[in-house]
Amino acid sequence: MTENFLFREYALSLPDTVEKPHFKVSSYRVKQKIFLTHNKQENRLCVKLSEIDQSVFTSASKSAIYPVPNKWGKHGWTLIELDKVHPEMLKDAITTAYNHVSK
């Protein structure tokens, strides 16, 4: 579903965002803090949301957006399946993660 939405270009267009490797994935950071990682092999993103925002996004699209299934998920880390998420929902999630981390 995200063929027409280039998340990488969008993430890098956000002020002061840099892309750096993070283990075996790409990370996108603001103020040296990660707000987004991209696991190309699994075709998904992981974003850092507040607990409230995580609840809102996961309730809107449970099969496409869900908490990381471990302790990181309880701290707002949220997985996004790129082949299942609507482009506007993805853009909103990236923006929300960026705003959360850049505070």
N, C-alpha and C positions, 0 to 999 in steps of 0.2 A: 503493500500500500504506500510505501514511502518513496517510490521511484522518483517522483517529481519534487520531493523535498530533500534537499541536500543538507543533512544535519551538520556535517562538518563545517561547511561554509557558514551556516547560520551561527554555530557555536563560536567560530573564530571571529565573527562580525561583532560579537558582544564586547564591550570595552575591556581592554587589558587582559583578554583571554589569550592564553598560550597553550600550545599542544606539546606534550612531552610523553615519552614512554612511561608506562607503569607496569612493571613485570612484563607480561606477554600481551598487553593491550595498550591502546592509546588513551591518554587522559587529557582532559581539557581543564585548565586551572585559571583561577582568578585570585590574585593576592597569594599566590603559591598554594592555594587550597583547591583540591579536586572537587568539581561539581558534576563531572560527567566522565564516564569511561566508555570506550567502544571495544567490544569483543567481536572482531570481524569474523572469526571462525564460527561463532555461535549466532551471528547476525542479530546482536542485541546491544542495547545500551544499559548503563547503570547510572542513575542520577541520585543526587543527594537532596532529599526533600525534608521538610519538617514533618513531624508525625501527622499533623492535621492535613497538610497538603498530600501526603502519601495516602491518607484515607480517602480524600476526595478523588484523586486520580485513579486509585485502584477500584473504587466503587463505580467509576464511570466506564471502565473497560477492563474487567477482571482477567480476561484471557490474554490481553496484550500488555497490561501493566500490573505488576504485583511485587510485594516486598521480597527482598533477598531472603531465601528460606534458612536463615541462621541469625545469630545475634546482630549482624550488621543490618538486617532488615528491621529490627526493633529500634534502630537508630536513624531510620529514614532512608537507608539505601534501597533503591527501588529499581527493578528490572523492567525493561521495555523491549518487547519483541518487535523488531523492525518490520517483519512481514505481516504483522497483525494490527499495528497501530495506525490510526488516521493521522495524516500529516499535520493537521492543525493541533491535534492533541499532543503530538510529539513536540511541536514548536512550543506550545504552552508549558509542557513539562521541562523542557530545556531552559526556558526563560525563568520559570519558577525556581529551578535548581540553582541557576546562576544568581538570582536575586537572594536566595537563602544563604548561599555561601559567601557572597560578596559583601555582606553586611559588616 
